[in-house]
Amino acid sequence: MTLPEAIERYRSQLELLNYSPATIAAYCRSLDRFAAFLAGIGQHDLAAVTTQQIHNYQRDIYYCPTVHGAARSPKTQNQLLIAVKNLFAFLHEEGILVRNPAAELHYAREPQTLPRNILTPQEARRVIEAADIQTVLGYRDRTILEVLYATGVRKAELLALTVGNVNLEEELLRINNGKGAKDRIAPLSTVACRFLETYIKAIRPQLAREHGKPHEQRTDRLFLSTQARPLARTTLDTLIEKYAKAARIKKRVTCHVWRHTCATHLLQNKANLRHVQEILGHRSLVTTERYLRVTITELKEAHRKFHPREKS
């Protein structure tokens, strides 16, 4: 079996396991790079690939810069290697390869970084209130910002929301097929529910223009563009940047910054760490603990700033 054939078979397996199209595409890109490396060293026999060649590939990832001339971060290096290691594990389990040459591959140690550009409660309020709710688009945008702040939902998850995902009576938001193909429920704030109710009943119909529109062209997506289509990623990015600029926030504000902000503010207000894990949809509690370290860092800074012994 050639490497391209192996990659195609692995891609089919990922589809069978219900991996997201974005994840499958990322894996295939990583494997295409590995295939190009093997072709460059004249290795065309998949069964003859050695552990040393895979280690050489790891060195190539480390030393070879990106197309922009930058060094790859440990996280990016590992993302490229994960696809290779998983491919060979799959081929070995399927009996296609007698041995797994990637079994002893070790990933690069990733530094434990803290989330950046977290908004303060005052900054979050300023950005949210920058939207003009007297206009259709302004009301839609205010609703989006309220949902982001209330739930910490990811960008792709927010764009995939449907009207049916909103439970106003129970003040809950259902997030289907989130990261890792997992469903979850996130509580909504009372304010977010109020804006969602008005948006769904009065604002969204104006954007949808469903009357007189062919049934097959209608969409149940929650947030719509002025063309009555599901909101695009670029549109979402642009509106978030616009309101941060209008609020005169110097930090770079993105969807993920709202996610960081939601988690940090929940923990600062004594929310249980496991509850925050469930709200954000983190697979591991270690991921959620990053936000706890942010609050500890801020506590230490306040101690240094205000404690009498620090001043002396």
HUPE-V261021 format. One record per backbone hydrogen bond with DSSP energy under -1.0 kcal/mol. CO is the residue of the C=O (numbers start at 1). NH is the residue of the N-H. Records with the same first field share a line. If there is no record, write none. Layout:
CO=NH / NH
This chain:
2=6
3=7
4=8
5=9
6=10
7=11
8=12
9=13
10=14
11=15
12=16
13=17
14=19
15=18
20=24
21=25
22=26
23=27
24=28
25=29
26=30
27=31
28=32
29=33
30=34
31=35
32=36
33=37
34=38
35=39
36=40
37=41
38=43
39=42
45=48
46=49
50=54
51=55
52=56
53=57
54=58
55=59
56=60
57=61
58=62
59=63
60=64
66=69
70=66
73=77
74=78
75=79
76=80
77=81
78=82
79=83
81=85
82=86
83=87
84=88
85=89
86=90
87=91
88=92
89=93
90=94
91=96 / 97
92=95
100=103
102=105
111=113
120=124
121=125
122=126
123=127
124=128
125=129
127=130
128=131
132=135
135=139
136=140
137=141
138=142
139=143
140=144
141=145
142=146
143=147
144=148
145=149
146=150
147=151
148=152
154=158
155=159
156=160
158=161
161=222
162=165
163=166
165=174
167=172
171=188
172=167
173=186
175=184
178=181
182=178
184=175
186=173
189=193
190=194
191=195
192=196
193=197
194=198
195=199
196=200
197=201
198=202 / 203
199=204
203=207
204=208
205=209
210=213
214=217
215=218
220=163
223=231
225=228
229=225
232=236
233=237
234=238
235=239
236=240
237=241
238=242
239=243
240=244
241=245
242=246
243=247
244=249
245=248
254=258
255=259
256=260
257=261
258=262
259=263
260=264
261=265
262=266
263=267
264=268
265=269
266=271
267=270
272=276
273=277
274=278
275=279
276=280
277=281 / 282
285=289
288=291
289=293
290=294
291=295
292=296
293=297
294=298
295=299
296=300
297=301
298=302
299=303
300=304
301=305
302=306
303=307
307=311
308=312
